[in-house]
Amino acid sequence: MTVSDQDYPLTAVECVLLKTLMEHPKWVFTKAQLYQQAWEQTYLEDDNSLRVLISRLRDKLGVDHIETIRGIGYRWKL
C-alpha cells in the first residue's frame, strides 16, 4: 500500500483495516466495527487480535496516524 508516496508492505487484513480508517478520517470506529471489517467475524471482548494488528500497523507506518480513543476504539489522525 502507498501512503503519502511511501510504500508499505502490508498483509491483506492490515490493508482492509488501514483503508477503513483512512476513508473516514476523524471518525471513531469501535473495536467491534474494525474487527468486523478486518476479519468479517463478530468481535469477542477478550480477543487481543485487533490490538496486535493496530500495533503492527503503527510499527510499519513509522508514525502514529492511528489514534486510540480510550474506552471506544480507534480513528485515523491526520
N, C-alpha and C positions, 0 to 999 in steps of 0.2 A: 504494500500500500504506500502511496505517496502523500505526505503531509507537508505543506509548506516547502515544496520542491525537494524534500528529503525522502528517500526510500527506506522503508522499514519492513523487514521480513516478519510477517505475521501469520499465525495459523488462521484457519477458516473461522473459528469461534472468536478469535481476537478481532478479526475484520468485521464480523457481524456486530459485536459489541461497540467497537470504535465508530462504525458507521452510524449506529443508532444514536450514540451520544453526539456525534458531530452534526448530524442532520437537524438536531434540535438543541442548539446551544442555549444555555441558561435554563432549560427545562430540568427539573429534578426528577429523576427516574427512581422508583423504589427498587430495592434489591429484587423483589419478585418480578417486576416488569423486565429488568435487564436479564435476569436468569431465564425467563420465558423466551426472550429474544435470542439469547445465545444458545440455549440447549433445547428449546421447544418442549420444555417439561415444566411441571409445577415446582415452584421453589419450596425447599424444605428449610425451615428456620435454622437448623444446626449445620447446614451444608456450608462448607468453607470454600467451595469451588469458585464462587464469584469473587471473593476477596483475593484469592490467589490469581485469578485472571486479571483483575484490576492491577494488582501488584506487578505482574509480568508486563502489562501494557505500559505502566509508568516507567519501568526499567528500560523497556525498548525505546520509548519515545524520548527518554533522557531528560524530560522536563515534566512537571506536574500539571498537565492540562485537565486531568480528571480530579474534580474536587469532591471530597467526601462531605456529605451533608449528614451530620451526626443524627442517628436515630431514624433517618429517612432513606437515604440511598446515595446516588452519585449524579453529577452533572459535568458537562464539558465546560471548561473555563476558558474563555477567550483571552 
